Amino acid sequence: TNAPHGGYTLGDSALDDPVRRQLKFPTTNRRGSALTRQLTTRITQYREEHAVYNKGMIGFINADDYDTFNGAENVGAQLMRMSIIPPDKPSSFLGDSSSDPEGKATMSENELYDYMTKCIESREPDRLDFMTDFFRPHTVSWTMVKSKTRIVWLQDWFPIKDPIYGIAVDKEKKRVLVVFRGAITRPDWGHALDHALTHTRNPVKGDYEGRTNTVKLHRGFYRYLLRTRKDTKTCKYDEIANKVYEYGSKMIGEDFTVTVNGYSLGGSLSMLFGFYASTDERFTKNGPVKIFTYGAPYMGGHTFGDAFRHQERSRKVQCARFFNNNDVAAHLPVNLKMTKRGSPFMPVGIDVKLYPARGQISCFGNRSPAFRYNKKLPPLKSYLAALKLNCFLNMTWPWKIHSTHALPELQKRLVMAVQVAKNAEDPLLHKTLDE
């Protein structure tokens, strides 16, 4: 082969070259054996790390269960089969109804694929608006097609060691979105289950009632996001925050806002990121940092709650915590120990409890979401509230724990909540998070 960079390459004839012998290159057979061993070791490690499996913890799925990985390949196909509705007027695909006023034109699968490819390559997102008729309203696919948000950064280089996150930009609403993934790998689960409270420096500069120099945070989540690297002396939060500001200022301007989302483990990380971002002037000068979590465990103790509420009062942060009423994961860690201020963990923000849909026909009807603001309480009332919200009283049947916590169930209940809210009398159901 040629070497346009100015160097030279070794072809087959170079095997006997004196330079090669001097550099002690391994022979082909030895090199092949070494590569085989390295690949085998790497594949084994990858499978073990990506399975929900830990010999010292739980054994839900064995590391040798290939179905754990093979099933993921069918997600896209299943989503399309569940969501697609055959359009009534295919001519609207091309955005030109004049050539087919009766809407009887058809488009083959290949034609549709070619057209979608051209739309994507044009870098003009509006050309994909024709796809909104393909999907049932309020499905994930429908929401994604209608959204003007565009993904600009996805960090999944080191899935074995780092939390996975993505950054997207919505130019119309002038906001940058940060999304954290839920727990999948063994390190994810290890950090989620490391639920001891740790003291760390209070990042809030302002003075407020009960301010302390340190705040108590969930140790596993704190280490995952704020542990200082030995090589760069920075943490994952610094990396994400700098990327958010880079894309926000470059693609929108200095007048952008920040919204953080996450599910399960990602929800707790989004709450932690949003809290620290609320202390950064780059992200709060145009409005509060907004946090939306889904099925997220508790993040910190009472000192964290005091600091978070101060940021809320200062219009630096807003948080809505969505969870299913019988989702045990959203009521963890176990919060039964008695302390001077009540229970160890203190939820923050606005709780939005979602109830299951009873179907189209039901004599009981569908329940509206329940709202609760996590305000500061006296020690006894705080402890009684924690008892009411503990995981044992908010648990479904053991065989339903996974499905109740899963995203499809959250999506179903959110869609139902939107429909119920239209006719509900509760004024909170008709207000925005700002209001």
Salt bridges, closest charged atoms under 4 A:
GLU49 OE1 - ARG186 NE 3.83
ASP64 OD1 - ARG47 NH2 2.49
GLU102 OE1 - LYS104 NZ 2.98
ASP126 OD1 - LYS148 NZ 3.07
ASP129 OD1 - LYS148 NZ 3.19
ASP162 OD2 - LYS236 NZ 3.13
ASP170 OD2 - ARG175 NE 3.89
ASP188 OD2 - ARG181 NH2 3.09
ASP194 OD1 - ARG219 NH2 2.71
ASP194 OD2 - ARG223 NH1 3.82
ASP231 OD2 - ARG229 NH2 2.76
GLU239 OE1 - LYS236 NZ 3.08
GLU246 OE1 - LYS243 NZ 3.69
GLU246 OE2 - LYS250 NZ 3.96
GLU254 OE1 - LYS285 NZ 2.94
ASP255 OD2 - LYS174 NZ 2.77
ASP280 OD2 - ARG282 NH2 2.85
ASP306 OD1 - ARG309 NH2 2.71
ASP306 OD2 - ARG341 NH1 2.66
ASP327 OD2 - HIS405 ND1 2.81
ASP351 OD1 - ARG321 NH1 3.06
ASP351 OD2 - ARG372 NH1 3.79
GLU409 OE1 - LYS412 NZ 3.79
GLU409 OE2 - ARG413 NE 2.75
ASP434 OD2 - LYS290 NZ 3.08
